């Protein structure tokens, strides 16, 4: 099964079904990640090579403009022998917080889309009923989740959590304190986290490497779920890493 990475992030979109589980949604860390003050600068552009196990399966991009973050993923020619996947995510950002998102996924010719309206601590899928975020914290998309983690890492960065939405599913991301490491030839902050769906499916292990420069550029992502490993390695960026 191929799992797509996109973002910010990022990120990452699970294209296949998630197996059911009785694993409980454990207690969240005591601190919620910042709802505003995201590190997502207009003009920022990044490209990552995406790998499933050891094989490159695609490329993911992120671009940020005033009031919007946009990312995409597409499979390589080799990966298309197994499954042709394209994915797009657009987040509207108002006053430093997400206001809506649009997702489009095409896999082997089958297309689907999701539109989410976000109003702080409430959200609605595809014009449906208004739902509340557990605990009354601000809801994130993949874009603003990564932006929030980048902002959080600039401070004391205690263990923390946030809620984000992806493909009609609500997830909670818990992150541990950063540790110092290296990635892509640069000094980095290594952040381990776990994403859990509210439906109590199996948890997803996530590790993020951010540059130690003030913009906290995402250098690498590694996601492990159901015994499968997906990673993304930064190949191009508009941010300055020379001082790192």
N, C-alpha and C positions, 0 to 999 in steps of 0.2 A: 504494500500500500504506500503510495506517495503522500506525503504531508507537505503542504505548501507553506513557505515562509514569506511573510511580507511585512514590511515595515521598516516601523519605525524603528521597527520595531520589535522588526521587526519585525516580530513578530511574527505572527505566525497564524496560519489558518489551517485547521484540520479539515481536510477534504473527505476523509473517510468517516464512517460511523464510529462512535465511541462506545466500547462495550459497557454494559451495565455493571454496577458494583454496589456493594453495601458499605463501602468505606465511608465513615462519617465525615462530615465537614467539620474539621477540628476548629477549636477556638482561634480567632484571628489575633495577631499581635496587637498590643494596646494602642499603637499609633497608626492613624490613617495618613497615607501619603498626601502631599499637597494637592488641593483641587485647582489652584491657579498658580501662576508664576512658572508655567511650563517652559522647559528649554526646547523650544521649537522656533528657530529664527527664520523669518522670511528670507528667501534666497538660498536657504540650505538645501543641498542636494547630495544624495548618497546612493551608492550601488553596492550590492553584496552578491557574491557567488553563493549559491545554495547547494548543499550536499545532502543526499540521503545515504546513510551508512558512509561509504567512501566514494560514492559516485556523484559527480556534479549533475544535478537534475534541473537547474534553472538559475535565473537571475531575478533579484528583487530590487526595487528602486524606491526611493523616497524623495519627494520634493515638497518644499514648504513655501507658500506665498502668503500675503497678507490675508488673514482670515480663513486659511484653508491648508490642510495637509493632504497629500495625495501619494499613494503608493501602488505598486503593481508587482505581479509575479508572473513569469511565463516559463514553461519548461524548455529545456534544450532539445535539439533534434534527436539526440540519443534517447532521452527520457520519453519522447513522444512515441517511441516504439511500444511503450507500456501504457502511457496515458498522456494525452495532451491537455494541459491545464493552463488556464489564464485566470488571473484574479486581480481585481481592482478594489481599492478602498479609498474613499474620500471622506474626510472629516471637516465639517464647518466649525470654526473656532471663533467664539465671541467673548471678548473680555477675558481671554486666557483660559476659557473652559469650553468643552465640546458642546455644540448646539444640535448637531445631527450627524449621521453617517450614512453613506450609501455603499453597499457591497455588491459586486458582480462577480460571479464565478461561472466559468465554463469548463467542463471536464468531459473530454471525449464526445463533444458535440452537444451535451446537455447543459443548458444555461439556467441559472437561478439568480435572484437578486434579493437583497434585504435593505429596507430603509428604516432607520431608527431615529425617532425624534427624542431629543434629550433636553430635559429641563431641570438641571441641577441634580436633585435626588430622585427624579422620576423619569420614566422613559416609556416609549410605545413602539411596538414593531408594526411596520406596514399599516399605519393608521388604526391599529387595534386599541384595546383598552390601555389606560394609563397605569403603569406599574411602579411600585416603590422600590428603591434600592435598600437592601438590608442595612440596618444601622443608621440610615439617613445620611450616608456619605455620598459625595458626588460620583456619578457614573462616568466611566472613561471609555474611549475607543482604544484600539491598539496604538494609534498615533499618540494620543494624549497620555496613555499609560506609560509609554516610553519617555515622553517629555516630562512626566511627573517623577519617574525614577531618576532621570538625569538631574532634575532640580533638587530632589531629596539628597542625592549623593554629594551635593555641594556643601551640605551642612554636617551636623553631627551624625545623621543617618542611622537612627536606631532601627531595630526590627519594625517593619511596618506592613501595611496592606492597602489594597484598593480593589474596587470592583470594575470589571470591564465587560463589554458585550461583544460577541462575535458569533455570526451565523445562527441567530435566534437563540443563543445560549448566554446565560449570565455566568461569569467566572469571577472568583476571588484570587488575586495574586498576592501571595505573602513573600516578602523579601527579607533576607538576613543582612546584618551589617556588612559593608564592603570589606574586602581584604586586598592587599596590594599584590599585583601580579604583572605579567607581561603578555601582550597580544599584538600581532602584526608588527613586531619590532618596536613597539612603543610601551612605555610604562602605562599600566592600566589598573583600574579598580575592578575586581572580580566580585560579582554579586550573584549569590545563589537564591533562587526562588522556587515556589511551587504554585501552580495554577490548579484550582479545583472548581469544577462546575457545580452549580447550586443543586443539580440533580444527583449529586454524590457519585458521579462516575469516577473512574480511576484518576488519581492525581497525575499531573504532568510536571516533570522536573525541568526547570529552566535555569540556565546560567548565562549571565550577560557580562561582557567585558566593556567598560567605558574608558575612554582616554582620560588621563589626569589633567588635561587642559581644561580651561574654564567652560568650554562648550560641551564637555563630556560626550564626545563623539562615540556612538556605538561601534565598536571594532569587531565584535564577534558575538554570536548567539549560538547556544547549544541547547536543544530540546530533546528530552528522552521520554517516550511514552509507549507503553505496550511493548517494550523491548526494542523499539526502533529509535534510531538516533538521527536527528536532522540538525545541520549546522549552517551558519551563514558567516562568510568572511568578507569584511569590507575590502572593496577593490578601488573605489573612487569616492572622493568626497570634496565638497567645496570648502570645508572647514580647514583651519590651519593646524597641522599636527607637527610642524617642524620643531617646535619648542618642547615637544614631549619626548 
